[in-house]
C-alpha cells in the first residue's frame, strides 16, 4: 500500500504525519501540501507558499469536489460575564473560494446548552470573502451576560447554510464544494464551557 493517494480520505494524506498535522495538509494540482505558517514546515510566515509534501499531478481533479475535513473552536475560553467573539475554523481537503454575495453569507450553527435550561443556537458567519484557501473562520460577537457559567458551546453536525447568493466552490472553478459537518467532526471539535 502506498504512503499516500488520490482519495479524499484522511488516510490518503502522507502517513508519516500525525492526525493533528494532517489537519494542516490539503490537496493542490501539484499534490499534498502543508499550510503556510506552520512551525513544522520550518517557518511561521503565513504569507509563504504552501510546502509540497508529496507530488501527485492534478490531485485536486482526481479528488473531485472539495470536502470539509474538520471543524474546531478557535475560541478556547469563554467568560460569560464579558462575552466576546465566538470563532470556529472549518477546513477542507483542498483550497476553496467563498463568495458572500449580498452580505447574508455562509453560516454555521453552534448550540449553547445552559446548565439546567433549554438549548439555544448561535449562527456564526464568514465575515469576509476568501479565495484559494483551505480553511475558513466563522465568527459571532456575543454580548456579556448572554451565556452563564457552565453553559457549553458545541458545533453540531449540519450542512452549512447560504444566504442570498453566497457560494462555496473549489478554488478557481465552478464546482460546488461539499459543506457538511459530520457527527464525527462535531464530536472531534469538542465543547467550550463558559466560566463566570
Beta strands, then each sheet from edge to edge (+ up, - down):
strand 1: 25-27
strand 2: 31-34
strand 3: 51-55
strand 4: 68-73
strand 5: 78-79
strand 6: 83-99
strand 7: 106-113
strand 8: 120-126
strand 9: 130-143
strand 10: 152-155
strand 11: 158-159
strand 12: 161-162
strand 13: 167-170
strand 14: 180-181
strand 15: 191-195
sheet 1: 1+ 2- 3+
sheet 2: 4+ 6- 9+ 8- 7+ 10- 15+ 5+
sheet 3: 4+ 6- 13+
sheet 4: 4+ 6- 9+ 8- 7+ 12-
sheet 5: 11+ 14-
end
